[in-house]
Amino acid sequence: MSDLLSIEAMIDGILALMVVEALLVLGWRALRGEGPAPLPFVATLCAGGLLLLAFRNARAGGSPGVVALCLFCAFLAHVADLAARWTRARENSAPPVAPVLRATVSLRASTTRVVSASQAPANESPHGG
């Protein structure tokens, strides 16, 4: 019974649940077209899973090289996740303009001048033609 409660067994269980989660979420996205973007989602799971693997190997007395490789790969997955999210956020956001300036520009663009036929100069048509 103590084997089931060991840290290594718990980490194995968490990793298995992470794989099931990935399959379910990506399957849902493939079938329904809904859900998180695949690259940031998978990168996040990989980063977390690799950190767990590094911890598991260190705890079990594994090679320092394997632990370092897991940590380095976790870092790369984290960078991939950030890059994907950063690019997506940049695509979805407005250009960085001060709120006051943005309001001023939008007011100027939305105001129109209405001129009645009696106010138009005599040599111009009231219909702009």
MMTF fields as JSON, N, C-alpha, C and O atoms, coordinates in Angstrom:
{
  "mmtfVersion": "1.0.0",
  "mmtfProducer": "UNKNOWN",
  "numBonds": 515,
  "numAtoms": 516,
  "numGroups": 129,
  "numChains": 1,
  "numModels": 1,
  "chainsPerModel": [1],
  "groupsPerChain": [129],
  "chainIdList": ["A"],
  "bondAtomList": [4, 2, 8, 6, 12, 10, 16, 14, 20, 18, 24, 22, 28, 26, 32, 30, 36, 34, 40, 38, 44, 42, 48, 46, 52, 50, 56, 54, 60, 58, 64, 62, 68, 66, 72, 70, 76, 74, 80, 78, 84, 82, 88, 86, 92, 90, 96, 94, 100, 98, 104, 102, 108, 106, 112, 110, 116, 114, 120, 118, 124, 122, 128, 126, 132, 130, 136, 134, 140, 138, 144, 142, 148, 146, 152, 150, 156, 154, 160, 158, 164, 162, 168, 166, 172, 170, 176, 174, 180, 178, 184, 182, 188, 186, 192, 190, 196, 194, 200, 198, 204, 202, 208, 206, 212, 210, 216, 214, 220, 218, 224, 222, 228, 226, 232, 230, 236, 234, 240, 238, 244, 242, 248, 246, 252, 250, 256, 254, 260, 258, 264, 262, 268, 266, 272, 270, 276, 274, 280, 278, 284, 282, 288, 286, 292, 290, 296, 294, 300, 298, 304, 302, 308, 306, 312, 310, 316, 314, 320, 318, 324, 322, 328, 326, 332, 330, 336, 334, 340, 338, 344, 342, 348, 346, 352, 350, 356, 354, 360, 358, 364, 362, 368, 366, 372, 370, 376, 374, 380, 378, 384, 382, 388, 386, 392, 390, 396, 394, 400, 398, 404, 402, 408, 406, 412, 410, 416, 414, 420, 418, 424, 422, 428, 426, 432, 430, 436, 434, 440, 438, 444, 442, 448, 446, 452, 450, 456, 454, 460, 458, 464, 462, 468, 466, 472, 470, 476, 474, 480, 478, 484, 482, 488, 486, 492, 490, 496, 494, 500, 498, 504, 502, 508, 506, 512, 510],
  "bondOrderList": [1, 1, 1, 1, 1, 1, 1, 1, 1, 1, 1, 1, 1, 1, 1, 1, 1, 1, 1, 1, 1, 1, 1, 1, 1, 1, 1, 1, 1, 1, 1, 1, 1, 1, 1, 1, 1, 1, 1, 1, 1, 1, 1, 1, 1, 1, 1, 1, 1, 1, 1, 1, 1, 1, 1, 1, 1, 1, 1, 1, 1, 1, 1, 1, 1, 1, 1, 1, 1, 1, 1, 1, 1, 1, 1, 1, 1, 1, 1, 1, 1, 1, 1, 1, 1, 1, 1, 1, 1, 1, 1, 1, 1, 1, 1, 1, 1, 1, 1, 1, 1, 1, 1, 1, 1, 1, 1, 1, 1, 1, 1, 1, 1, 1, 1, 1, 1, 1, 1, 1, 1, 1, 1, 1, 1, 1, 1, 1],
  "groupList": [{"groupName": "MET", "atomNameList": ["N", "CA", "C", "O"], "elementList": ["N", "C", "C", "O"], "formalChargeList": [0, 0, 0, 0], "bondAtomList": [1, 0, 2, 1, 3, 2], "bondOrderList": [1, 1, 2], "singleLetterCode": "M", "chemCompType": "L-PEPTIDE LINKING"}, {"groupName": "SER", "atomNameList": ["N", "CA", "C", "O"], "elementList": ["N", "C", "C", "O"], "formalChargeList": [0, 0, 0, 0], "bondAtomList": [1, 0, 2, 1, 3, 2], "bondOrderList": [1, 1, 2], "singleLetterCode": "S", "chemCompType": "L-PEPTIDE LINKING"}, {"groupName": "ASP", "atomNameList": ["N", "CA", "C", "O"], "elementList": ["N", "C", "C", "O"], "formalChargeList": [0, 0, 0, 0], "bondAtomList": [1, 0, 2, 1, 3, 2], "bondOrderList": [1, 1, 2], "singleLetterCode": "D", "chemCompType": "L-PEPTIDE LINKING"}, {"groupName": "LEU", "atomNameList": ["N", "CA", "C", "O"], "elementList": ["N", "C", "C", "O"], "formalChargeList": [0, 0, 0, 0], "bondAtomList": [1, 0, 2, 1, 3, 2], "bondOrderList": [1, 1, 2], "singleLetterCode": "L", "chemCompType": "L-PEPTIDE LINKING"}, {"groupName": "ILE", "atomNameList": ["N", "CA", "C", "O"], "elementList": ["N", "C", "C", "O"], "formalChargeList": [0, 0, 0, 0], "bondAtomList": [1, 0, 2, 1, 3, 2], "bondOrderList": [1, 1, 2], "singleLetterCode": "I", "chemCompType": "L-PEPTIDE LINKING"}, {"groupName": "GLU", "atomNameList": ["N", "CA", "C", "O"], "elementList": ["N", "C", "C", "O"], "formalChargeList": [0, 0, 0, 0], "bondAtomList": [1, 0, 2, 1, 3, 2], "bondOrderList": [1, 1, 2], "singleLetterCode": "E", "chemCompType": "L-PEPTIDE LINKING"}, {"groupName": "ALA", "atomNameList": ["N", "CA", "C", "O"], "elementList": ["N", "C", "C", "O"], "formalChargeList": [0, 0, 0, 0], "bondAtomList": [1, 0, 2, 1, 3, 2], "bondOrderList": [1, 1, 2], "singleLetterCode": "A", "chemCompType": "L-PEPTIDE LINKING"}, {"groupName": "GLY", "atomNameList": ["N", "CA", "C", "O"], "elementList": ["N", "C", "C", "O"], "formalChargeList": [0, 0, 0, 0], "bondAtomList": [1, 0, 2, 1, 3, 2], "bondOrderList": [1, 1, 2], "singleLetterCode": "G", "chemCompType": "PEPTIDE LINKING"}, {"groupName": "VAL", "atomNameList": ["N", "CA", "C", "O"], "elementList": ["N", "C", "C", "O"], "formalChargeList": [0, 0, 0, 0], "bondAtomList": [1, 0, 2, 1, 3, 2], "bondOrderList": [1, 1, 2], "singleLetterCode": "V", "chemCompType": "L-PEPTIDE LINKING"}, {"groupName": "TRP", "atomNameList": ["N", "CA", "C", "O"], "elementList": ["N", "C", "C", "O"], "formalChargeList": [0, 0, 0, 0], "bondAtomList": [1, 0, 2, 1, 3, 2], "bondOrderList": [1, 1, 2], "singleLetterCode": "W", "chemCompType": "L-PEPTIDE LINKING"}, {"groupName": "ARG", "atomNameList": ["N", "CA", "C", "O"], "elementList": ["N", "C", "C", "O"], "formalChargeList": [0, 0, 0, 0], "bondAtomList": [1, 0, 2, 1, 3, 2], "bondOrderList": [1, 1, 2], "singleLetterCode": "R", "chemCompType": "L-PEPTIDE LINKING"}, {"groupName": "PRO", "atomNameList": ["N", "CA", "C", "O"], "elementList": ["N", "C", "C", "O"], "formalChargeList": [0, 0, 0, 0], "bondAtomList": [1, 0, 2, 1, 3, 2], "bondOrderList": [1, 1, 2], "singleLetterCode": "P", "chemCompType": "L-PEPTIDE LINKING"}, {"groupName": "PHE", "atomNameList": ["N", "CA", "C", "O"], "elementList": ["N", "C", "C", "O"], "formalChargeList": [0, 0, 0, 0], "bondAtomList": [1, 0, 2, 1, 3, 2], "bondOrderList": [1, 1, 2], "singleLetterCode": "F", "chemCompType": "L-PEPTIDE LINKING"}, {"groupName": "THR", "atomNameList": ["N", "CA", "C", "O"], "elementList": ["N", "C", "C", "O"], "formalChargeList": [0, 0, 0, 0], "bondAtomList": [1, 0, 2, 1, 3, 2], "bondOrderList": [1, 1, 2], "singleLetterCode": "T", "chemCompType": "L-PEPTIDE LINKING"}, {"groupName": "CYS", "atomNameList": ["N", "CA", "C", "O"], "elementList": ["N", "C", "C", "O"], "formalChargeList": [0, 0, 0, 0], "bondAtomList": [1, 0, 2, 1, 3, 2], "bondOrderList": [1, 1, 2], "singleLetterCode": "C", "chemCompType": "L-PEPTIDE LINKING"}, {"groupName": "ASN", "atomNameList": ["N", "CA", "C", "O"], "elementList": ["N", "C", "C", "O"], "formalChargeList": [0, 0, 0, 0], "bondAtomList": [1, 0, 2, 1, 3, 2], "bondOrderList": [1, 1, 2], "singleLetterCode": "N", "chemCompType": "L-PEPTIDE LINKING"}, {"groupName": "HIS", "atomNameList": ["N", "CA", "C", "O"], "elementList": ["N", "C", "C", "O"], "formalChargeList": [0, 0, 0, 0], "bondAtomList": [1, 0, 2, 1, 3, 2], "bondOrderList": [1, 1, 2], "singleLetterCode": "H", "chemCompType": "L-PEPTIDE LINKING"}, {"groupName": "GLN", "atomNameList": ["N", "CA", "C", "O"], "elementList": ["N", "C", "C", "O"], "formalChargeList": [0, 0, 0, 0], "bondAtomList": [1, 0, 2, 1, 3, 2], "bondOrderList": [1, 1, 2], "singleLetterCode": "Q", "chemCompType": "L-PEPTIDE LINKING"}],
  "groupTypeList": [0, 1, 2, 3, 3, 1, 4, 5, 6, 0, 4, 2, 7, 4, 3, 6, 3, 0, 8, 8, 5, 6, 3, 3, 8, 3, 7, 9, 10, 6, 3, 10, 7, 5, 7, 11, 6, 11, 3, 11, 12, 8, 6, 13, 3, 14, 6, 7, 7, 3, 3, 3, 3, 6, 12, 10, 15, 6, 10, 6, 7, 7, 1, 11, 7, 8, 8, 6, 3, 14, 3, 12, 14, 6, 12, 3, 6, 16, 8, 6, 2, 3, 6, 6, 10, 9, 13, 10, 6, 10, 5, 15, 1, 6, 11, 11, 8, 6, 11, 8, 3, 10, 6, 13, 8, 1, 3, 10, 6, 1, 13, 13, 10, 8, 8, 1, 6, 1, 17, 6, 11, 6, 15, 5, 1, 11, 16, 7, 7],
  "groupIdList": [1, 2, 3, 4, 5, 6, 7, 8, 9, 10, 11, 12, 13, 14, 15, 16, 17, 18, 19, 20, 21, 22, 23, 24, 25, 26, 27, 28, 29, 30, 31, 32, 33, 34, 35, 36, 37, 38, 39, 40, 41, 42, 43, 44, 45, 46, 47, 48, 49, 50, 51, 52, 53, 54, 55, 56, 57, 58, 59, 60, 61, 62, 63, 64, 65, 66, 67, 68, 69, 70, 71, 72, 73, 74, 75, 76, 77, 78, 79, 80, 81, 82, 83, 84, 85, 86, 87, 88, 89, 90, 91, 92, 93, 94, 95, 96, 97, 98, 99, 100, 101, 102, 103, 104, 105, 106, 107, 108, 109, 110, 111, 112, 113, 114, 115, 116, 117, 118, 119, 120, 121, 122, 123, 124, 125, 126, 127, 128, 129],
  "secStructList": [7, 6, 6, 6, 6, 1, 2, 2, 2, 2, 2, 2, 2, 2, 2, 2, 2, 2, 2, 2, 2, 2, 2, 2, 2, 2, 2, 2, 2, 2, 2, 2, 1, 7, 1, 1, 7, 2, 2, 2, 2, 2, 2, 2, 2, 2, 2, 2, 2, 2, 2, 2, 2, 2, 2, 2, 2, 2, 2, 6, 6, 7, 7, 2, 2, 2, 2, 2, 2, 2, 2, 2, 2, 2, 2, 2, 2, 2, 2, 2, 2, 2, 2, 2, 2, 2, 2, 2, 2, 2, 2, 2, 1, 7, 7, 7, 7, 7, 2, 2, 2, 2, 2, 2, 2, 2, 2, 2, 2, 2, 7, 7, 7, 7, 7, 7, 6, 6, 6, 1, 7, 6, 6, 1, 7, 6, 6, 7, 7],
  "xCoordList": [0.815, 0.0, 0.858, 0.481, 2.022, 2.878, 3.444, 3.811, 3.523, 3.984, 3.011, 3.426, 1.703, 0.709, 0.777, 0.389, 1.271, 1.333, 2.708, 2.942, 3.604, 4.932, 4.842, 3.939, 5.789, 5.815, 5.916, 5.249, 6.741, 6.915, 5.608, 5.282, 4.862, 3.586, 2.572, 1.798, 2.578, 1.666, 1.998, 1.101, 3.282, 3.681, 3.286, 2.818, 3.466, 3.045, 1.544, 1.1, 0.769, -0.68, -1.048, -1.933, -0.369, -0.627, -0.278, -1.031, 0.861, 1.258, 0.241, -0.079, -0.258, -1.279, -2.545, -3.139, -2.963, -4.142, -3.912, -4.835, -2.688, -2.379, -2.49, -2.96, -2.064, -2.181, -3.66, -4.068, -4.453, -5.889, -6.539, -7.361, -6.168, -6.706, -6.367, -7.229, -5.129, -4.713, -5.516, -5.978, -5.681, -6.444, -7.898, -8.465, -8.497, -9.897, -10.078, -10.974, -9.234, -9.384, -9.088, -9.828, -8.02, -7.695, -8.711, -9.014, -9.236, -10.298, -11.561, -12.21, -11.905, -13.078, -12.893, -13.818, -11.689, -11.417, -11.509, -12.031, -11.01, -11.066, -12.511, -12.864, -13.331, -14.721, -15.634, -16.464, -15.48, -16.412, -15.851, -16.615, -14.538, -13.941, -13.927, -13.728, -14.13, -14.147, -13.008, -12.495, -12.622, -11.607, -10.367, -10.311, -9.377, -8.166, -7.366, -7.487, -6.555, -5.665, -4.703, -4.189, -4.454, -3.643, -2.203, -1.725, -1.505, -0.097, 0.126, 0.917, -0.53, -0.303, -0.756, -0.128, -1.842, -2.351, -1.354, -1.026, -0.878, 0.078, 1.399, 2.018, 1.838, 3.093, 2.997, 3.952, 1.856, 1.667, 1.724, 2.397, 1.016, 1.039, 2.438, 2.868, 3.145, 4.514, 5.436, 6.231, 5.327, 6.183, 5.921, 6.861, 4.664, 4.326, 4.735, 5.265, 4.489, 4.852, 6.357, 6.82, 7.117, 8.574, 9.119, 10.101, 8.489, 8.895, 8.627, 9.441, 7.482, 7.176, 8.176, 8.606, 8.539, 9.531, 10.891, 11.574, 11.28, 12.551, 12.511, 13.471, 11.414, 11.28, 11.294, 11.933, 10.574, 10.515, 11.898, 12.293, 12.63, 13.973, 14.919, 15.727, 14.827, 15.697, 15.37, 16.275, 14.107, 13.679, 14.096, 14.443, 14.053, 14.387, 15.893, 16.334, 16.678, 18.124, 18.611, 19.643, 17.869, 18.256, 19.484, 19.991, 19.938, 21.118, 20.872, 19.805, 21.835, 21.687, 21.534, 20.893, 22.122, 21.97, 20.529, 20.039, 19.853, 18.444, 17.583, 16.68, 17.85, 17.104, 17.319, 16.366, 18.573, 18.872, 18.197, 17.696, 18.177, 17.52, 16.016, 15.427, 15.403, 13.961, 13.685, 12.719, 14.534, 14.347, 14.543, 13.794, 15.533, 15.77, 14.606, 14.162, 14.114, 12.967, 11.71, 10.901, 11.539, 10.413, 10.518, 9.514, 11.732, 11.951, 11.577, 10.903, 12.01, 11.675, 10.162, 9.622, 9.489, 8.03, 7.366, 6.383, 7.893, 7.35, 7.538, 6.629, 8.696, 8.954, 8.018, 7.5, 7.795, 6.867, 5.454, 4.749, 5.045, 3.729, 3.623, 2.64, 4.625, 4.6, 4.587, 3.842, 5.397, 5.454, 4.097, 3.647, 3.452, 2.146, 1.104, 0.301, 1.116, 0.149, 0.425, -0.506, 1.694, 2.075, 1.636, 1.081, 1.889, 1.503, -0.006, -0.52, -0.704, -2.164, -2.726, -3.692, -2.127, -2.589, -2.339, -3.166, -1.202, -0.886, -1.878, -2.29, -2.266, -3.217, -4.611, -5.352, -4.97, -6.317, -6.455, -7.566, -5.375, -5.475, -5.361, -4.835, -5.867, -5.775, -4.366, -3.636, -3.98, -2.655, -2.533, -3.524, -1.344, -1.163, -1.305, -0.334, -2.518, -2.807, -3.406, -4.213, -3.006, -3.539, -5.063, -5.579, -5.796, -7.267, -7.835, -8.832, -7.233, -7.752, -7.588, -8.503, -6.425, -6.181, -7.114, -7.632, -7.342, -8.239, -9.656, -10.329, -10.113, -11.456, -11.54, -12.548, -10.513, -10.503, -10.549, -11.304, -9.761, -9.743, -11.089, -11.586, -11.696, -12.973, -14.069, -14.974, -14.021, -15.015, -14.865, -15.863, -13.661, -13.443, -13.89, -14.453, -13.655, -14.028, -15.531, -16.065, -16.225, -17.659, -18.521, -19.708, -17.977, -18.791, -18.904, -17.925, -20.089, -20.326, -20.994, -21.686, -20.781, -21.359, -22.57, -22.475, -23.688, -24.93, -25.209, -25.282, -25.364, -25.617, -26.949, -27.172, -27.814, -29.102, -28.934, -27.942, -29.891, -29.83, -29.777, -29.182, -30.386, -30.391, -29.04, -28.719, -28.226, -26.92, -25.81, -24.717, -26.069, -25.03, -24.75, -25.657, -23.485, -23.188, -23.983, -24.341, -24.252, -25.113, -24.521, -25.27, -23.206, -22.623, -22.407, -21.917, -22.751, -22.585, -23.92, -24.872, -24.0, -25.209, -25.297, -24.271, -26.452, -26.568, -26.296, -26.106, -26.273, -26.046, -24.597, -24.302, -23.706, -22.276, -21.867, -20.751, -22.675, -22.374, -22.046, -21.766],
  "yCoordList": [-1.199, 0.0, 1.261, 2.283, 1.174, 2.362, 2.699, 3.848, 1.716, 1.989, 2.892, 3.723, 2.727, 3.565, 5.012, 5.932, 5.205, 6.548, 7.186, 8.277, 6.534, 7.121, 8.327, 8.431, 9.223, 10.429, 10.066, 10.67, 9.092, 8.696, 8.166, 8.47, 7.381, 6.853, 7.972, 7.962, 8.93, 10.074, 10.877, 11.293, 11.09, 11.843, 11.07, 11.668, 9.757, 8.946, 9.086, 9.187, 9.093, 9.269, 10.632, 10.748, 11.658, 13.016, 13.105, 13.684, 12.534, 12.549, 11.798, 12.232, 10.684, 9.937, 10.766, 10.779, 11.455, 12.323, 13.482, 13.906, 13.988, 15.067, 14.584, 15.321, 13.362, 12.797, 12.615, 12.931, 12.111, 11.946, 13.308, 13.447, 14.307, 15.655, 16.173, 16.722, 16.005, 16.476, 15.796, 16.452, 14.486, 13.758, 14.208, 14.374, 14.405, 14.837, 16.247, 16.488, 17.164, 18.559, 18.687, 19.356, 18.056, 18.137, 17.382, 17.799, 16.277, 15.569, 16.403, 16.432, 17.078, 17.974, 19.079, 19.411, 19.642, 20.714, 20.188, 20.875, 18.983, 18.404, 18.126, 18.314, 17.68, 17.348, 18.571, 18.687, 19.472, 20.591, 21.935, 22.873, 22.043, 23.33, 24.321, 25.514, 23.866, 24.738, 24.348, 23.23, 25.276, 24.969, 25.819, 26.679, 25.569, 26.382, 26.121, 25.065, 27.094, 26.916, 25.771, 25.69, 24.897, 23.703, 23.989, 23.372, 24.904, 25.1, 25.583, 24.97, 26.65, 27.054, 25.996, 25.817, 25.296, 24.268, 23.122, 22.717, 22.606, 21.491, 21.951, 21.208, 23.161, 23.671, 23.803, 23.492, 24.259, 24.374, 23.0, 22.819, 22.039, 20.681, 20.076, 19.407, 20.313, 19.779, 20.402, 19.705, 21.706, 22.364, 21.793, 21.47, 21.668, 21.111, 19.657, 19.247, 18.874, 17.462, 17.253, 16.357, 18.077, 17.957, 18.373, 17.804, 19.359, 19.711, 18.554, 18.257, 17.901, 16.732, 15.601, 14.931, 15.394, 14.358, 14.687, 13.798, 15.949, 16.344, 16.07, 15.54, 16.425, 16.187, 14.694, 14.248, 13.927, 12.475, 11.843, 11.014, 12.244, 11.694, 12.11, 11.303, 13.355, 13.812, 13.063, 12.67, 12.864, 12.172, 10.694, 10.125, 10.093, 8.671, 8.444, 7.305, 9.508, 9.361, 9.218, 8.596, 9.793, 9.714, 10.549, 11.29, 10.412, 11.122, 12.631, 13.077, 13.418, 14.88, 15.377, 16.4, 14.652, 15.035, 14.908, 15.751, 13.846, 13.647, 14.726, 15.262, 15.046, 16.102, 17.431, 18.172, 17.733, 18.988, 19.03, 20.078, 17.902, 17.847, 18.084, 18.803, 17.491, 17.717, 19.188, 19.764, 19.782, 21.195, 22.088, 23.047, 21.791, 22.59, 22.466, 23.463, 21.254, 21.053, 21.728, 22.249, 21.724, 22.432, 23.929, 24.591, 24.454, 25.874, 26.165, 27.157, 25.307, 25.523, 25.471, 26.271, 24.539, 24.451, 25.695, 26.184, 26.207, 27.426, 28.616, 29.432, 28.721, 29.807, 29.688, 30.697, 28.468, 28.268, 28.694, 29.319, 28.364, 28.765, 30.283, 30.855, 30.936, 32.398, 33.043, 33.996, 32.538, 33.107, 32.986, 33.929, 31.837, 31.649, 32.575, 33.172, 32.695, 33.575, 35.038, 35.815, 35.411, 36.793, 37.195, 38.275, 36.315, 36.59, 36.71, 37.6, 35.815, 35.839, 37.099, 37.68, 37.518, 38.723, 39.951, 40.862, 39.981, 41.114, 41.197, 42.292, 40.052, 40.03, 40.472, 41.054, 40.202, 40.493, 41.847, 42.232, 42.577, 43.851, 45.018, 44.898, 46.138, 47.372, 47.927, 47.575, 48.784, 49.387, 50.192, 50.746, 50.266, 50.974, 52.482, 53.176, 52.978, 54.405, 54.829, 54.11, 55.989, 56.491, 56.59, 56.994, 56.234, 56.26, 57.619, 57.686, 58.696, 60.034, 60.309, 60.818, 59.977, 60.186, 59.331, 59.796, 58.082, 57.193, 57.765, 57.719, 58.301, 58.885, 60.109, 60.304, 60.931, 62.128, 61.751, 62.344, 60.784, 60.349, 59.778, 60.075, 58.964, 58.368, 59.423, 59.299, 60.465, 61.536, 62.316, 62.648, 62.61, 63.352, 62.545, 63.099, 61.276, 60.436, 60.243, 60.027, 60.317, 60.031, 61.272, 61.136, 62.462, 63.662, 63.996, 63.932, 64.345, 64.761, 66.118, 66.475, 66.841, 68.181, 68.103, 67.714, 68.475, 68.469, 69.891, 70.799, 70.081, 71.407, 71.355, 70.501, 72.261, 72.301, 73.052, 73.751, 72.9, 73.534, 75.052, 75.721, 75.594, 77.054, 77.578, 78.745, 76.714, 77.141, 76.916, 77.462, 76.13, 75.826, 77.054, 77.838, 77.231, 78.361, 78.257, 77.159, 79.368, 79.412, 78.65, 78.116, 78.593, 77.94, 76.453, 75.796, 75.881, 74.45, 73.762, 74.353, 72.541, 71.752, 71.23, 70.839, 71.205, 70.676, 69.176, 68.651, 68.485, 67.044, 66.68, 65.508, 67.626, 67.375, 67.125, 66.653, 67.402, 67.013, 68.146, 67.959],
  "zCoordList": [0.0, 0.0, 0.0, -0.574, 0.656, 0.705, -0.669, -0.911, -1.583, -2.94, -3.688, -4.496, -3.417, -4.071, -3.592, -4.312, -2.379, -1.82, -1.975, -1.455, -2.668, -2.847, -3.777, -4.607, -3.618, -4.445, -5.925, -6.766, -6.234, -7.625, -8.218, -9.365, -7.448, -7.928, -8.113, -9.07, -7.205, -7.345, -8.599, -9.333, -8.837, -10.029, -11.286, -12.255, -11.281, -12.427, -12.666, -13.81, -11.591, -11.722, -12.279, -13.126, -11.804, -12.309, -13.787, -14.57, -14.175, -15.59, -16.454, -17.56, -15.952, -16.697, -16.862, -17.941, -15.809, -15.9, -16.869, -17.564, -16.913, -17.859, -19.302, -20.169, -19.561, -20.907, -21.269, -22.387, -20.335, -20.577, -20.834, -21.74, -20.037, -20.237, -21.624, -22.31, -22.038, -23.361, -24.462, -25.395, -24.351, -25.364, -25.408, -26.488, -24.254, -24.205, -24.768, -25.578, -24.34, -24.788, -26.281, -27.002, -26.748, -28.176, -29.027, -30.145, -28.509, -29.211, -29.318, -30.363, -28.235, -28.232, -29.266, -30.007, -29.307, -30.272, -31.702, -32.579, -31.942, -33.286, -33.723, -34.888, -32.782, -33.118, -33.18, -34.081, -32.227, -32.087, -32.533, -32.761, -32.66, -33.032, -31.886, -32.114, -30.673, -29.495, -28.572, -28.632, -27.725, -26.735, -26.92, -27.799, -26.087, -26.145, -27.422, -28.044, -27.795, -28.942, -28.632, -27.516, -29.584, -29.306, -28.868, -27.916, -29.537, -29.21, -27.783, -27.067, -27.331, -25.936, -24.936, -23.893, -25.25, -24.348, -24.192, -23.077, -25.324, -25.281, -24.673, -23.91, -25.0, -24.439, -22.92, -22.208, -22.426, -20.978, -20.315, -19.3, -20.896, -20.338, -20.395, -19.456, -21.494, -21.611, -20.57, -19.94, -20.392, -19.399, -18.005, -17.279, -17.639, -16.333, -16.201, -15.168, -17.25, -17.215, -17.12, -16.415, -17.827, -17.766, -16.404, -15.929, -15.776, -14.408, -13.458, -12.585, -13.632, -12.807, -13.053, -12.114, -14.316, -14.618, -14.003, -13.494, -14.049, -13.444, -11.941, -11.382, -11.292, -9.86, -9.55, -8.597, -10.377, -10.149, -10.282, -9.462, -11.324, -11.518, -10.404, -9.943, -9.968, -8.88, -7.597, -6.861, -7.326, -6.112, -6.122, -5.088, -7.309, -7.419, -7.545, -7.697, -7.485, -7.582, -9.006, -9.258, -9.941, -11.341, -11.655, -10.813, -12.859, -13.329, -13.329, -13.751, -12.867, -12.931, -14.371, -14.615, -15.317, -16.721, -17.2, -17.952, -16.759, -17.134, -16.491, -17.134, -15.244, -14.558, -15.278, -15.515, -15.626, -16.326, -17.692, -18.1, -18.405, -19.709, -19.573, -20.38, -18.57, -18.331, -18.026, -18.527, -17.208, -16.864, -18.079, -18.265, -18.904, -20.103, -21.078, -21.647, -21.272, -22.163, -21.611, -22.379, -20.291, -19.671, -19.947, -20.21, -19.885, -20.186, -21.64, -21.918, -22.571, -23.985, -24.217, -24.98, -23.564, -23.696, -23.124, -23.68, -22.025, -21.423, -22.363, -22.515, -22.986, -23.938, -25.14, -25.619, -25.634, -26.753, -26.358, -27.151, -25.151, -24.65, -24.596, -25.067, -24.026, -23.939, -25.317, -25.545, -26.236, -27.583, -28.282, -28.934, -28.148, -28.78, -28.168, -28.886, -26.855, -26.2, -26.524, -26.738, -26.562, -26.836, -28.244, -28.446, -29.212, -30.589, -30.7, -31.377, -30.037, -30.09, -29.433, -29.927, -28.328, -27.641, -28.506, -28.545, -29.2, -30.057, -31.213, -31.595, -31.772, -32.879, -32.441, -33.232, -31.196, -30.707, -30.041, -29.676, -29.871, -29.162, -30.124, -31.23, -29.668, -30.448, -30.331, -29.404, -31.253, -31.136, -29.853, -29.377, -29.291, -28.017, -28.191, -28.493, -27.997, -28.092, -26.761, -26.173, -26.3, -25.029, -25.125, -26.167, -24.067, -24.114, -24.485, -25.203, -24.02, -24.341, -25.82, -26.467, -26.359, -27.779, -28.612, -29.627, -28.203, -28.933, -28.945, -29.975, -27.819, -27.753, -28.647, -29.325, -28.663, -29.503, -30.969, -31.74, -31.359, -32.753, -33.143, -34.229, -32.285, -32.64, -32.707, -33.532, -31.862, -31.938, -33.228, -33.868, -33.613, -34.853, -36.056, -37.0, -36.035, -37.169, -37.249, -38.336, -36.119, -36.134, -36.335, -36.63, -36.188, -36.357, -37.832, -38.576, -38.234, -39.619, -39.597, -38.644, -40.626, -40.72, -41.629, -42.793, -41.084, -41.856, -42.288, -41.46, -43.584, -44.138, -44.865, -45.724, -44.518, -45.203, -46.528, -46.739, -47.386, -48.7, -48.58, -49.425, -47.551, -47.402, -46.925, -47.148, -46.256, -45.769, -46.791, -46.64, -47.818, -48.806, -49.641, -49.921, -50.046, -50.94, -52.236, -52.662, -52.845, -54.016, -55.206, -56.023, -55.315, -56.493, -56.298, -57.216, -55.133, -54.892, -54.737, -54.226, -55.163, -55.023, -53.598, -53.043, -52.989, -51.622, -51.532, -50.435, -52.656, -52.668, -52.964, -53.194, -52.965, -53.118, -54.554, -54.77, -55.53, -56.879, -57.742, -58.926]
}
